[in-house]
Amino acid sequence: MVRSVVLVLAACGASSAPRTQGGDSVTVHTAMAADDDFRPTYDSAELARVLGDERKAIAAAEARSDDDPDSQRDVAVRRRFVASLEVCAANARICPPRLDEPAWTYDVDKGGDPPLDSALRFDLASWQKLAGELHGRACACRTRACVETLGDAIDRLETRPMPDVLADDTAALSIVRARECLSRLAGRIATPRPDATR
């Protein structure tokens, strides 16, 4: 299953797409396997509430960003997050595991372990839990710094489990999904368009 997700990611990155007003590529994916989609635990009312809050946050950030490139990059990440929520609401696809914005600060240059809730033991059960947390945090990023440093944290942590633990399909799929979210939020792969006909 992980191999099929990787192939889908490669196909997503290679597709051509129309440009939107915000400059992000948008494309429609109809061939993604439903088994590879994460099924959220939150309901449509909670999703609608967060979507409304995030749209307000974008409007407020746009009013403040002016010509500041860092602020504009943060707004672009938040727009992509909202776009993923819109796809989730319309099609139950690419739904993030969590809707909150967990606190996250990680200075990669200082070294050390990233600040995570899961224990960093790297046996099978703890690696699955840790990979799931990384997936949740990655998909919930609303800033460029979060996207970049979570990607660095995944790169650093992924080398630590033993090979037989690292090969676990459950954890591997969580890491693939985390990287897909980070790539989408960074604008490296396109966000699917909500398709009411699906």
Backbone as JSON Lines, residues from 0, in Angstrom:
{"i":0,"aa":"M","n":[0.83,-1.2,0.0],"ca":[0.0,0.0,0.0],"c":[0.86,1.25,0.0]}
{"i":1,"aa":"V","n":[2.01,1.23,0.78],"ca":[2.88,2.4,0.82],"c":[3.43,2.69,-0.56]}
{"i":2,"aa":"R","n":[3.8,1.63,-1.32],"ca":[4.31,1.83,-2.67],"c":[3.28,2.53,-3.55]}
{"i":3,"aa":"S","n":[1.99,2.15,-3.39],"ca":[0.95,2.8,-4.21],"c":[0.8,4.26,-3.84]}
{"i":4,"aa":"V","n":[0.97,4.59,-2.56],"ca":[0.88,6.0,-2.14],"c":[2.02,6.79,-2.75]}
{"i":5,"aa":"V","n":[3.24,6.21,-2.74],"ca":[4.39,6.9,-3.3],"c":[4.19,7.14,-4.8]}
{"i":6,"aa":"L","n":[3.64,6.13,-5.5],"ca":[3.38,6.3,-6.92],"c":[2.36,7.39,-7.17]}
{"i":7,"aa":"V","n":[1.34,7.46,-6.32],"ca":[0.33,8.51,-6.46],"c":[0.96,9.88,-6.24]}
{"i":8,"aa":"L","n":[1.85,9.97,-5.23],"ca":[2.52,11.25,-4.98],"c":[3.34,11.67,-6.19]}
{"i":9,"aa":"A","n":[4.04,10.72,-6.79],"ca":[4.83,11.05,-7.97],"c":[3.94,11.54,-9.09]}
{"i":10,"aa":"A","n":[2.79,10.9,-9.27],"ca":[1.86,11.32,-10.31],"c":[1.31,12.7,-10.02]}
{"i":11,"aa":"C","n":[1.03,12.98,-8.75],"ca":[0.5,14.3,-8.39],"c":[1.5,15.39,-8.72]}
{"i":12,"aa":"G","n":[2.79,15.15,-8.43],"ca":[3.8,16.15,-8.67],"c":[4.02,16.41,-10.15]}
{"i":13,"aa":"A","n":[3.72,15.43,-10.98],"ca":[4.01,15.57,-12.4],"c":[2.84,16.14,-13.2]}
{"i":14,"aa":"S","n":[1.68,16.27,-12.59],"ca":[0.51,16.7,-13.36],"c":[0.55,18.2,-13.6]}
{"i":15,"aa":"S","n":[0.01,18.61,-14.73],"ca":[-0.11,20.04,-14.99],"c":[-1.45,20.51,-14.45]}
{"i":16,"aa":"A","n":[-1.51,21.78,-14.1],"ca":[-2.71,22.27,-13.44],"c":[-2.91,23.73,-13.74]}
{"i":17,"aa":"P","n":[-4.15,24.19,-13.68],"ca":[-4.41,25.61,-13.84],"c":[-3.93,26.39,-12.64]}
{"i":18,"aa":"R","n":[-3.71,27.67,-12.8],"ca":[-3.28,28.53,-11.7],"c":[-4.5,29.18,-11.06]}
{"i":19,"aa":"T","n":[-4.43,29.35,-9.74],"ca":[-5.5,30.03,-9.04],"c":[-5.09,31.47,-8.78]}
{"i":20,"aa":"Q","n":[-6.01,32.24,-8.22],"ca":[-5.74,33.65,-7.96],"c":[-4.55,33.82,-7.03]}
{"i":21,"aa":"G","n":[-4.41,32.92,-6.04],"ca":[-3.3,33.03,-5.1],"c":[-1.99,32.51,-5.64]}
{"i":22,"aa":"G","n":[-1.96,31.97,-6.87],"ca":[-0.72,31.51,-7.46],"c":[-0.44,30.05,-7.21]}
{"i":23,"aa":"D","n":[-1.3,29.32,-6.5],"ca":[-1.08,27.91,-6.23],"c":[-1.67,27.08,-7.36]}
{"i":24,"aa":"S","n":[-0.99,25.99,-7.67],"ca":[-1.53,25.06,-8.65],"c":[-2.68,24.29,-8.04]}
{"i":25,"aa":"V","n":[-3.69,24.05,-8.81],"ca":[-4.83,23.28,-8.36],"c":[-5.15,22.25,-9.43]}
{"i":26,"aa":"T","n":[-5.32,21.02,-9.04],"ca":[-5.66,19.99,-10.01],"c":[-6.65,19.03,-9.4]}
{"i":27,"aa":"V","n":[-7.33,18.3,-10.23],"ca":[-8.31,17.33,-9.76],"c":[-7.71,15.94,-9.84]}
{"i":28,"aa":"H","n":[-7.72,15.22,-8.74],"ca":[-7.25,13.84,-8.72],"c":[-8.45,12.95,-8.48]}
{"i":29,"aa":"T","n":[-8.74,12.08,-9.4],"ca":[-9.86,11.17,-9.21],"c":[-9.4,9.73,-9.11]}
{"i":30,"aa":"A","n":[-8.11,9.48,-9.34],"ca":[-7.63,8.1,-9.36],"c":[-7.01,7.66,-8.05]}
{"i":31,"aa":"M","n":[-6.98,8.52,-7.04],"ca":[-6.37,8.13,-5.77],"c":[-7.21,7.05,-5.1]}
{"i":32,"aa":"A","n":[-6.52,6.06,-4.58],"ca":[-7.22,4.95,-3.95],"c":[-7.83,5.39,-2.63]}
{"i":33,"aa":"A","n":[-9.09,5.06,-2.44],"ca":[-9.78,5.47,-1.22],"c":[-9.13,4.87,0.02]}
{"i":34,"aa":"D","n":[-8.52,3.69,-0.1],"ca":[-7.88,3.05,1.04],"c":[-6.7,3.85,1.57]}
{"i":35,"aa":"D","n":[-6.14,4.72,0.74],"ca":[-4.98,5.5,1.15],"c":[-5.38,6.8,1.84]}
{"i":36,"aa":"D","n":[-6.65,7.12,1.9],"ca":[-7.11,8.34,2.54],"c":[-7.24,8.15,4.05]}
{"i":37,"aa":"F","n":[-6.85,9.19,4.78],"ca":[-7.02,9.18,6.23],"c":[-8.47,9.52,6.57]}
{"i":38,"aa":"R","n":[-9.06,8.79,7.48],"ca":[-10.44,9.04,7.89],"c":[-10.44,9.82,9.2]}
{"i":39,"aa":"P","n":[-10.9,11.07,9.19],"ca":[-10.84,11.89,10.4],"c":[-11.87,11.48,11.44]}
{"i":40,"aa":"T","n":[-11.61,11.89,12.68],"ca":[-12.54,11.61,13.77],"c":[-13.45,12.79,14.07]}
{"i":41,"aa":"Y","n":[-13.14,13.98,13.52],"ca":[-13.97,15.15,13.77],"c":[-15.17,15.13,12.82]}
{"i":42,"aa":"D","n":[-16.21,15.89,13.19],"ca":[-17.43,15.89,12.37],"c":[-17.47,17.11,11.45]}
{"i":43,"aa":"S","n":[-18.49,17.17,10.6],"ca":[-18.59,18.24,9.61],"c":[-18.81,19.6,10.27]}
{"i":44,"aa":"A","n":[-19.49,19.63,11.41],"ca":[-19.71,20.91,12.09],"c":[-18.4,21.5,12.59]}
{"i":45,"aa":"E","n":[-17.56,20.65,13.17],"ca":[-16.25,21.11,13.64],"c":[-15.38,21.56,12.46]}
{"i":46,"aa":"L","n":[-15.43,20.81,11.38],"ca":[-14.67,21.18,10.19],"c":[-15.13,22.53,9.66]}
{"i":47,"aa":"A","n":[-16.45,22.76,9.6],"ca":[-16.99,24.03,9.12],"c":[-16.57,25.19,10.02]}
{"i":48,"aa":"R","n":[-16.56,24.95,11.33],"ca":[-16.15,26.0,12.27],"c":[-14.69,26.39,12.05]}
{"i":49,"aa":"V","n":[-13.82,25.39,11.92],"ca":[-12.4,25.67,11.72],"c":[-12.16,26.34,10.37]}
{"i":50,"aa":"L","n":[-12.89,25.91,9.35],"ca":[-12.76,26.55,8.03],"c":[-13.09,28.05,8.13]}
{"i":51,"aa":"G","n":[-14.18,28.37,8.83],"ca":[-14.55,29.77,9.0],"c":[-13.48,30.55,9.75]}
{"i":52,"aa":"D","n":[-12.95,29.95,10.83],"ca":[-11.9,30.61,11.6],"c":[-10.64,30.84,10.76]}
{"i":53,"aa":"E","n":[-10.29,29.83,9.97],"ca":[-9.07,29.95,9.15],"c":[-9.24,31.0,8.05]}
{"i":54,"aa":"R","n":[-10.41,31.1,7.47],"ca":[-10.64,32.13,6.45],"c":[-10.5,33.53,7.07]}
{"i":55,"aa":"K","n":[-11.01,33.69,8.29],"ca":[-10.85,34.97,8.99],"c":[-9.38,35.25,9.29]}
{"i":56,"aa":"A","n":[-8.64,34.21,9.69],"ca":[-7.22,34.37,9.98],"c":[-6.46,34.79,8.73]}
{"i":57,"aa":"I","n":[-6.83,34.25,7.59],"ca":[-6.19,34.63,6.33],"c":[-6.47,36.09,6.01]}
{"i":58,"aa":"A","n":[-7.71,36.5,6.15],"ca":[-8.09,37.89,5.86],"c":[-7.31,38.85,6.77]}
{"i":59,"aa":"A","n":[-7.2,38.5,8.06],"ca":[-6.47,39.35,9.0],"c":[-4.98,39.39,8.66]}
{"i":60,"aa":"A","n":[-4.42,38.23,8.31],"ca":[-2.99,38.17,7.98],"c":[-2.7,38.93,6.69]}
{"i":61,"aa":"E","n":[-3.59,38.85,5.71],"ca":[-3.4,39.57,4.46],"c":[-3.41,41.07,4.7]}
{"i":62,"aa":"A","n":[-4.24,41.52,5.62],"ca":[-4.31,42.95,5.93],"c":[-3.02,43.44,6.58]}
{"i":63,"aa":"R","n":[-2.33,42.53,7.29],"ca":[-1.09,42.91,7.99],"c":[0.16,42.67,7.17]}
{"i":64,"aa":"S","n":[0.12,41.76,6.2],"ca":[1.35,41.28,5.56],"c":[2.01,42.32,4.67]}
{"i":65,"aa":"D","n":[1.21,43.14,3.99],"ca":[1.74,44.17,3.09],"c":[2.82,43.57,2.17]}
{"i":66,"aa":"D","n":[4.03,44.13,2.24],"ca":[5.09,43.67,1.35],"c":[6.11,42.8,2.07]}
{"i":67,"aa":"D","n":[5.79,42.3,3.25],"ca":[6.72,41.47,4.01],"c":[6.72,40.05,3.43]}
{"i":68,"aa":"P","n":[7.84,39.63,2.8],"ca":[7.87,38.32,2.14],"c":[7.61,37.15,3.09]}
{"i":69,"aa":"D","n":[8.12,37.22,4.32],"ca":[7.9,36.12,5.27],"c":[6.43,35.98,5.62]}
{"i":70,"aa":"S","n":[5.77,37.11,5.85],"ca":[4.34,37.08,6.16],"c":[3.54,36.56,4.98]}
{"i":71,"aa":"Q","n":[3.93,36.95,3.79],"ca":[3.22,36.49,2.6],"c":[3.38,34.98,2.41]}
{"i":72,"aa":"R","n":[4.58,34.45,2.72],"ca":[4.79,33.0,2.62],"c":[3.94,32.26,3.66]}
{"i":73,"aa":"D","n":[3.82,32.84,4.86],"ca":[2.96,32.23,5.88],"c":[1.49,32.22,5.43]}
{"i":74,"aa":"V","n":[1.06,33.33,4.83],"ca":[-0.32,33.4,4.33],"c":[-0.54,32.34,3.24]}
{"i":75,"aa":"A","n":[0.45,32.14,2.39],"ca":[0.32,31.14,1.33],"c":[0.17,29.74,1.91]}
{"i":76,"aa":"V","n":[0.92,29.44,2.97],"ca":[0.78,28.13,3.63],"c":[-0.61,27.99,4.22]}
{"i":77,"aa":"R","n":[-1.09,29.04,4.88],"ca":[-2.43,28.97,5.48],"c":[-3.5,28.82,4.41]}
{"i":78,"aa":"R","n":[-3.33,29.47,3.27],"ca":[-4.29,29.31,2.17],"c":[-4.33,27.85,1.7]}
{"i":79,"aa":"R","n":[-3.17,27.23,1.61],"ca":[-3.12,25.83,1.18],"c":[-3.75,24.92,2.23]}
{"i":80,"aa":"F","n":[-3.58,25.27,3.5],"ca":[-4.24,24.51,4.57],"c":[-5.76,24.61,4.41]}
{"i":81,"aa":"V","n":[-6.25,25.82,4.17],"ca":[-7.69,26.01,3.97],"c":[-8.16,25.24,2.74]}
{"i":82,"aa":"A","n":[-7.39,25.26,1.68],"ca":[-7.76,24.52,0.47],"c":[-7.9,23.03,0.77]}
{"i":83,"aa":"S","n":[-7.01,22.5,1.61],"ca":[-7.12,21.07,1.97],"c":[-8.37,20.81,2.81]}
{"i":84,"aa":"L","n":[-8.73,21.76,3.67],"ca":[-9.96,21.61,4.45],"c":[-11.19,21.65,3.54]}
{"i":85,"aa":"E","n":[-11.13,22.47,2.51],"ca":[-12.26,22.55,1.57],"c":[-12.44,21.23,0.81]}
{"i":86,"aa":"V","n":[-11.32,20.6,0.43],"ca":[-11.4,19.29,-0.22],"c":[-11.95,18.26,0.75]}
{"i":87,"aa":"C","n":[-11.52,18.33,1.99],"ca":[-12.01,17.41,3.02],"c":[-13.52,17.58,3.2]}
{"i":88,"aa":"A","n":[-13.98,18.83,3.26],"ca":[-15.41,19.08,3.46],"c":[-16.24,18.61,2.28]}
{"i":89,"aa":"A","n":[-15.72,18.8,1.06],"ca":[-16.5,18.45,-0.13],"c":[-16.41,16.98,-0.51]}
{"i":90,"aa":"N","n":[-15.25,16.37,-0.3],"ca":[-15.0,15.05,-0.84],"c":[-14.51,14.02,0.17]}
{"i":91,"aa":"A","n":[-14.31,14.44,1.43],"ca":[-13.73,13.56,2.45],"c":[-12.38,13.02,1.98]}
{"i":92,"aa":"R","n":[-11.59,13.87,1.31],"ca":[-10.24,13.5,0.84],"c":[-9.23,14.42,1.48]}
{"i":93,"aa":"I","n":[-8.0,13.98,1.58],"ca":[-6.86,14.68,2.17],"c":[-7.22,15.38,3.48]}
{"i":94,"aa":"C","n":[-8.08,14.78,4.28],"ca":[-8.47,15.38,5.56],"c":[-7.29,15.3,6.54]}
{"i":95,"aa":"P","n":[-6.96,16.42,7.2],"ca":[-5.9,16.36,8.19],"c":[-6.35,15.55,9.41]}
{"i":96,"aa":"P","n":[-5.43,14.87,10.07],"ca":[-5.81,14.09,11.26],"c":[-6.33,14.95,12.4]}
{"i":97,"aa":"R","n":[-5.89,16.2,12.45],"ca":[-6.32,17.1,13.52],"c":[-6.58,18.47,12.93]}
{"i":98,"aa":"L","n":[-7.47,19.21,13.6],"ca":[-7.83,20.55,13.13],"c":[-7.2,21.66,13.95]}
{"i":99,"aa":"D","n":[-6.71,21.32,15.14],"ca":[-6.09,22.34,15.97],"c":[-4.69,22.66,15.43]}
{"i":100,"aa":"E","n":[-4.1,23.7,15.96],"ca":[-2.76,24.1,15.56],"c":[-1.84,23.9,16.76]}
{"i":101,"aa":"P","n":[-1.25,22.7,16.88],"ca":[-0.43,22.42,18.07],"c":[0.82,23.3,18.09]}
{"i":102,"aa":"A","n":[1.21,23.69,19.29],"ca":[2.41,24.52,19.44],"c":[3.61,23.77,18.86]}
{"i":103,"aa":"W","n":[4.44,24.49,18.12],"ca":[5.61,23.84,17.5],"c":[6.71,24.85,17.28]}
{"i":104,"aa":"T","n":[7.83,24.64,17.95],"ca":[9.05,25.4,17.69],"c":[10.2,24.4,17.76]}
{"i":105,"aa":"Y","n":[11.03,24.42,16.76],"ca":[12.15,23.49,16.71],"c":[13.29,24.15,15.96]}
{"i":106,"aa":"D","n":[14.42,24.31,16.65],"ca":[15.61,24.89,16.03],"c":[16.51,23.75,15.6]}
{"i":107,"aa":"V","n":[16.49,23.44,14.31],"ca":[17.25,22.32,13.78],"c":[18.74,22.52,14.01]}
{"i":108,"aa":"D","n":[19.21,23.75,13.91],"ca":[20.65,24.02,14.04],"c":[21.18,23.72,15.43]}
{"i":109,"aa":"K","n":[20.32,23.76,16.43],"ca":[20.77,23.47,17.8],"c":[20.86,21.98,18.06]}
{"i":110,"aa":"G","n":[20.35,21.17,17.15],"ca":[20.38,19.72,17.34],"c":[19.38,19.31,18.41]}
{"i":111,"aa":"G","n":[19.5,18.11,18.87],"ca":[18.58,17.6,19.88],"c":[17.29,17.12,19.26]}
{"i":112,"aa":"D","n":[16.47,16.55,20.12],"ca":[15.2,15.98,19.66],"c":[14.13,17.05,19.53]}
{"i":113,"aa":"P","n":[13.25,16.9,18.56],"ca":[12.13,17.84,18.43],"c":[11.14,17.66,19.57]}
{"i":114,"aa":"P","n":[10.4,18.72,19.92],"ca":[9.47,18.66,21.05],"c":[8.16,17.97,20.66]}
{"i":115,"aa":"L","n":[8.06,16.68,20.93],"ca":[6.87,15.91,20.56],"c":[6.22,15.32,21.81]}
{"i":116,"aa":"D","n":[4.94,14.98,21.69],"ca":[4.23,14.38,22.8],"c":[4.58,12.9,22.96]}
{"i":117,"aa":"S","n":[4.88,12.23,21.86],"ca":[5.17,10.8,21.88],"c":[6.59,10.54,22.38]}
{"i":118,"aa":"A","n":[6.74,9.43,23.07],"ca":[8.07,9.03,23.55],"c":[8.95,8.64,22.37]}
{"i":119,"aa":"L","n":[10.23,8.99,22.46],"ca":[11.17,8.7,21.38],"c":[11.93,7.41,21.71]}
{"i":120,"aa":"R","n":[11.2,6.29,21.71],"ca":[11.84,5.0,22.02],"c":[12.17,4.19,20.78]}
{"i":121,"aa":"F","n":[11.41,4.31,19.71],"ca":[11.67,3.71,18.41],"c":[11.52,2.19,18.36]}
{"i":122,"aa":"D","n":[10.84,1.6,19.35],"ca":[10.35,0.25,19.16],"c":[9.12,0.33,18.26]}
{"i":123,"aa":"L","n":[8.56,-0.81,17.88],"ca":[7.48,-0.81,16.89],"c":[6.29,0.04,17.34]}
{"i":124,"aa":"A","n":[5.78,-0.19,18.55],"ca":[4.58,0.53,19.01],"c":[4.84,2.02,19.13]}
{"i":125,"aa":"S","n":[6.01,2.4,19.68],"ca":[6.28,3.84,19.86],"c":[6.56,4.51,18.52]}
{"i":126,"aa":"W","n":[7.18,3.8,17.57],"ca":[7.43,4.4,16.25],"c":[6.11,4.62,15.5]}
{"i":127,"aa":"Q","n":[5.19,3.69,15.63],"ca":[3.87,3.88,15.0],"c":[3.18,5.11,15.59]}
{"i":128,"aa":"K","n":[3.23,5.23,16.92],"ca":[2.58,6.38,17.57],"c":[3.27,7.68,17.2]}
{"i":129,"aa":"L","n":[4.6,7.67,17.18],"ca":[5.36,8.86,16.82],"c":[5.1,9.26,15.37]}
{"i":130,"aa":"A","n":[5.07,8.29,14.47],"ca":[4.81,8.58,13.06],"c":[3.41,9.16,12.89]}
{"i":131,"aa":"G","n":[2.44,8.63,13.64],"ca":[1.09,9.18,13.61],"c":[1.05,10.62,14.09]}
{"i":132,"aa":"E","n":[1.81,10.92,15.15],"ca":[1.86,12.3,15.64],"c":[2.5,13.23,14.6]}
{"i":133,"aa":"L","n":[3.57,12.77,13.96],"ca":[4.21,13.58,12.92],"c":[3.25,13.85,11.77]}
{"i":134,"aa":"H","n":[2.45,12.85,11.4],"ca":[1.44,13.03,10.36],"c":[0.44,14.12,10.78]}
{"i":135,"aa":"G","n":[-0.06,14.02,12.01],"ca":[-1.03,15.0,12.49],"c":[-0.46,16.4,12.53]}
{"i":136,"aa":"R","n":[0.74,16.54,13.05],"ca":[1.35,17.87,13.15],"c":[1.67,18.44,11.77]}
{"i":137,"aa":"A","n":[2.18,17.59,10.87],"ca":[2.54,18.07,9.54],"c":[1.33,18.62,8.8]}
{"i":138,"aa":"C","n":[0.21,17.93,8.87],"ca":[-0.98,18.35,8.14],"c":[-1.64,19.57,8.77]}
{"i":139,"aa":"A","n":[-1.29,19.88,10.02],"ca":[-1.89,21.02,10.72],"c":[-1.05,22.29,10.62]}
{"i":140,"aa":"C","n":[0.09,22.25,9.94],"ca":[0.96,23.43,9.84],"c":[0.23,24.59,9.17]}
{"i":141,"aa":"R","n":[0.44,25.79,9.71],"ca":[-0.13,27.0,9.12],"c":[0.95,28.03,8.78]}
{"i":142,"aa":"T","n":[2.23,27.7,9.01],"ca":[3.31,28.65,8.73],"c":[4.42,27.96,7.96]}
{"i":143,"aa":"R","n":[5.2,28.76,7.26],"ca":[6.34,28.24,6.52],"c":[7.36,27.61,7.46]}
{"i":144,"aa":"A","n":[7.6,28.23,8.62],"ca":[8.57,27.69,9.57],"c":[8.14,26.3,10.06]}
{"i":145,"aa":"C","n":[6.86,26.13,10.32],"ca":[6.35,24.83,10.75],"c":[6.59,23.79,9.67]}
{"i":146,"aa":"V","n":[6.27,24.11,8.43],"ca":[6.46,23.17,7.32],"c":[7.93,22.77,7.2]}
{"i":147,"aa":"E","n":[8.82,23.75,7.24],"ca":[10.23,23.46,7.04],"c":[10.83,22.67,8.19]}
{"i":148,"aa":"T","n":[10.56,23.09,9.43],"ca":[11.2,22.43,10.56],"c":[10.59,21.06,10.85]}
{"i":149,"aa":"L","n":[9.3,20.88,10.57],"ca":[8.72,19.54,10.73],"c":[9.3,18.58,9.7]}
{"i":150,"aa":"G","n":[9.54,19.07,8.49],"ca":[10.22,18.23,7.5],"c":[11.6,17.82,7.97]}
{"i":151,"aa":"D","n":[12.34,18.77,8.56],"ca":[13.66,18.45,9.11],"c":[13.56,17.45,10.25]}
{"i":152,"aa":"A","n":[12.55,17.62,11.11],"ca":[12.37,16.7,12.23],"c":[12.08,15.28,11.73]}
{"i":153,"aa":"I","n":[11.24,15.16,10.71],"ca":[10.94,13.83,10.15],"c":[12.21,13.21,9.58]}
{"i":154,"aa":"D","n":[12.99,14.0,8.84],"ca":[14.24,13.48,8.27],"c":[15.16,12.97,9.38]}
{"i":155,"aa":"R","n":[15.24,13.7,10.47],"ca":[16.14,13.32,11.56],"c":[15.63,12.09,12.3]}
{"i":156,"aa":"L","n":[14.34,12.04,12.58],"ca":[13.79,10.94,13.37],"c":[13.69,9.64,12.58]}
{"i":157,"aa":"E","n":[13.5,9.76,11.28],"ca":[13.27,8.56,10.48],"c":[14.49,7.65,10.41]}
{"i":158,"aa":"T","n":[15.65,8.15,10.73],"ca":[16.86,7.32,10.69],"c":[17.05,6.5,11.96]}
{"i":159,"aa":"R","n":[16.24,6.7,12.97],"ca":[16.54,6.13,14.28],"c":[15.93,4.76,14.59]}
{"i":160,"aa":"P","n":[14.77,4.41,14.05],"ca":[14.28,3.06,14.35],"c":[15.17,2.0,13.71]}
{"i":161,"aa":"M","n":[15.15,0.8,14.28],"ca":[15.86,-0.34,13.69],"c":[15.22,-0.65,12.34]}
{"i":162,"aa":"P","n":[15.97,-1.25,11.4],"ca":[15.43,-1.5,10.05],"c":[14.1,-2.26,10.04]}
{"i":163,"aa":"D","n":[13.95,-3.26,10.92],"ca":[12.69,-4.01,10.91],"c":[11.53,-3.18,11.41]}
{"i":164,"aa":"V","n":[11.78,-2.25,12.32],"ca":[10.75,-1.34,12.81],"c":[10.44,-0.29,11.74]}
{"i":165,"aa":"L","n":[11.48,0.23,11.11],"ca":[11.32,1.25,10.09],"c":[10.49,0.74,8.9]}
{"i":166,"aa":"A","n":[10.54,-0.57,8.66],"ca":[9.82,-1.15,7.53],"c":[8.34,-1.37,7.81]}
{"i":167,"aa":"D","n":[7.88,-1.05,9.0],"ca":[6.47,-1.25,9.35],"c":[5.57,-0.42,8.44]}
{"i":168,"aa":"D","n":[4.57,-1.07,7.84],"ca":[3.69,-0.38,6.89],"c":[2.86,0.72,7.54]}
{"i":169,"aa":"T","n":[2.4,0.51,8.76],"ca":[1.56,1.52,9.43],"c":[2.34,2.81,9.64]}
{"i":170,"aa":"A","n":[3.54,2.69,10.22],"ca":[4.36,3.88,10.46],"c":[4.81,4.5,9.14]}
{"i":171,"aa":"A","n":[5.2,3.65,8.18],"ca":[5.67,4.16,6.89],"c":[4.58,4.96,6.19]}
{"i":172,"aa":"L","n":[3.34,4.48,6.25],"ca":[2.24,5.2,5.62],"c":[2.02,6.55,6.3]}
{"i":173,"aa":"S","n":[2.12,6.6,7.63],"ca":[1.99,7.88,8.35],"c":[3.06,8.86,7.91]}
{"i":174,"aa":"I","n":[4.3,8.38,7.73],"ca":[5.39,9.26,7.31],"c":[5.16,9.74,5.87]}
{"i":175,"aa":"V","n":[4.71,8.85,4.99],"ca":[4.4,9.24,3.62],"c":[3.31,10.31,3.62]}
{"i":176,"aa":"R","n":[2.27,10.1,4.43],"ca":[1.19,11.09,4.5],"c":[1.67,12.41,5.06]}
{"i":177,"aa":"A","n":[2.56,12.36,6.07],"ca":[3.11,13.6,6.65],"c":[3.88,14.36,5.59]}
{"i":178,"aa":"R","n":[4.71,13.67,4.84],"ca":[5.5,14.33,3.8],"c":[4.6,14.89,2.69]}
{"i":179,"aa":"E","n":[3.54,14.16,2.37],"ca":[2.61,14.66,1.36],"c":[1.97,15.96,1.84]}
{"i":180,"aa":"C","n":[1.54,16.0,3.1],"ca":[0.95,17.24,3.63],"c":[1.95,18.38,3.58]}
{"i":181,"aa":"L","n":[3.19,18.13,3.99],"ca":[4.19,19.19,3.98],"c":[4.46,19.66,2.56]}
{"i":182,"aa":"S","n":[4.51,18.74,1.6],"ca":[4.73,19.13,0.19],"c":[3.57,19.96,-0.33]}
{"i":183,"aa":"R","n":[2.35,19.58,0.05],"ca":[1.18,20.34,-0.39],"c":[1.17,21.73,0.24]}
{"i":184,"aa":"L","n":[1.44,21.81,1.54],"ca":[1.42,23.09,2.23],"c":[2.54,24.01,1.76]}
{"i":185,"aa":"A","n":[3.66,23.41,1.32],"ca":[4.77,24.2,0.8],"c":[4.56,24.6,-0.65]}
{"i":186,"aa":"G","n":[3.52,24.04,-1.29],"ca":[3.24,24.37,-2.68],"c":[4.05,23.56,-3.67]}
{"i":187,"aa":"R","n":[4.7,22.48,-3.21],"ca":[5.49,21.65,-4.13],"c":[4.64,20.64,-4.89]}
{"i":188,"aa":"I","n":[3.49,20.26,-4.32],"ca":[2.53,19.47,-5.06],"c":[1.17,20.17,-4.99]}
{"i":189,"aa":"A","n":[0.33,19.88,-5.94],"ca":[-0.92,20.6,-6.05],"c":[-1.95,20.11,-5.03]}
{"i":190,"aa":"T","n":[-2.81,21.02,-4.63],"ca":[-3.95,20.66,-3.8],"c":[-5.1,20.27,-4.72]}
{"i":191,"aa":"P","n":[-5.71,19.09,-4.5],"ca":[-6.85,18.73,-5.35],"c":[-7.97,19.77,-5.23]}
{"i":192,"aa":"R","n":[-8.74,19.89,-6.28],"ca":[-9.89,20.78,-6.28],"c":[-11.1,20.04,-5.7]}
{"i":193,"aa":"P","n":[-11.86,20.67,-4.81],"ca":[-13.1,20.03,-4.35],"c":[-13.99,19.69,-5.55]}
{"i":194,"aa":"D","n":[-14.42,18.47,-5.66],"ca":[-15.18,18.02,-6.83],"c":[-16.52,17.52,-6.35]}
{"i":195,"aa":"A","n":[-17.54,18.31,-6.51],"ca":[-18.87,17.96,-6.0],"c":[-19.45,16.75,-6.71]}
{"i":196,"aa":"T","n":[-18.91,16.39,-7.87],"ca":[-19.46,15.25,-8.61],"c":[-18.88,13.93,-8.17]}
{"i":197,"aa":"R","n":[-17.86,13.95,-7.34],"ca":[-17.21,12.71,-6.93],"c":[-18.12,11.87,-6.05]}
